[in-house]
Amino acid sequence: MLMKNPKVEFCGYSAPHPSENHIQVRIQMYDNLSSLTALLGALDDLDSLFESIEDAYNASLQHDDFEIWDEKR
C-alpha cells in the first residue's frame, strides 16, 4: 500500500534477526513529506481493503449454496 502512494519514493523493511521480535521499516518520501503520515494512510487503506474483502466473503456465504461439513456428525 505504501508503494501505491505516488509521494513515496522508497519503502522497505528488514528483520535484524529471526529471534528478535521486531522489524525495521524505512520510508523515503519525495519533497521531505512526512513518512509517518504515509504509513498511517497505508494502514487505513489496508483496513478498508480487509473490510471490503470480509464484506464480500460474508455476502458470498449468505447468498451462495455451499456444502457445510460439520465435525459433530
N, C-alpha and C positions, 0 to 999 in steps of 0.2 A: 504494500500500500504506500509505503514511503516513496518508492521509485515512480509511482504514478503521479506524484506531485511534481509539476514542472519546475518548481522553485528549488527542489532538492538536486544537488549536483552529484552527491555520492552518499551511499549508506552501506554499512557492512557491520558484521559482528564477529566476535571471536570468543571462544571459550578457553580461558587460560589453561585450565586443567580439568579433566573429566571428574575428578573427585571434589572440585570446588563448585559450590552451589551458586555460581553467578556467571554472567556473561558481560562482555564489554561491547557497547554499541557506539558506532561513530556515524554521525550525520553531518554532512557538509552541505551548506546552503549557498546559493547564489546571492550576491548583494548583501552579505552579512545579515541575513534574516535569521530569526530565532529557530534553532533546531528543536527546541522543546515544543514550540507551537506546532511544528510539522509532525513531531512524534505524537502529540496528543490528538491532532487531527487524523492521523493514520489509525490510531486506536479507535477513535469514534467511527471511522469508516469501516473498520473491521467489525465493530459491534453491530453496525447497521447491516453489513453483509451477512453476518451469522444470524441475525434476527430474520432476515428475509429467507434464508435457507431453512430455518426452523419453521417459519410460517408455511413455506411451500411443502415441506415434509409432512407437517401436520395436516394440511389440506389434502395431500395425496392419500394419507392414511384414512381420512374420513370419507373420501369420495370414491376411492378405488376398491376393487374386490381383491382381497388378499387372503391367502390361506394362513391361518394363525396356528402355530404349533404351541400347544400347552404342555409343559413338562409334567403337570399333575395328573394327566390321564394315564 
